[in-house]
Amino acid sequence: MKELDVLKIIESLKLTEQISQAAAKKLDLSEDKLKNYLDEKIKERINNIGKALSKGDMPPEAFNGLRRLSNVDFSELNDKIIKEE
C-alpha cells in the first residue's frame, strides 16, 4: 500500500491558507487565527484516524473510505477552492 503524508500534501497545496483567506473575509475573522485553527483540527483528525487504524477500532466501511483517499487528486480540490473564491 502506498504511504501518503496527508499533512505535507495539505501544506504544499496551501489548502488551509486558501480556505482561511476566503472564509476570514466572509466571517470577519483573522486569517492567521483561522488558519491555525484549521491546521490544528486537521492534525487532530488525522491523528485520530491513525490511532483508530493502529488499534483496529475502525469499521471496515470507514477503513475502505480512507483507503480510497490515495486515489484522490488533491490538486483538483485545490483548483475547485480557487475557482469558488
Secondary structure, DSSP 8 states (H G I E B T S, - for coil): -----HHHHHHHHTHHHHHHHHHHHHHT--HHHHHHHHHHHHHHHHHHHHHHHHHT-S-HHHHHHHHGGGG--HHHHHHHHHHH-
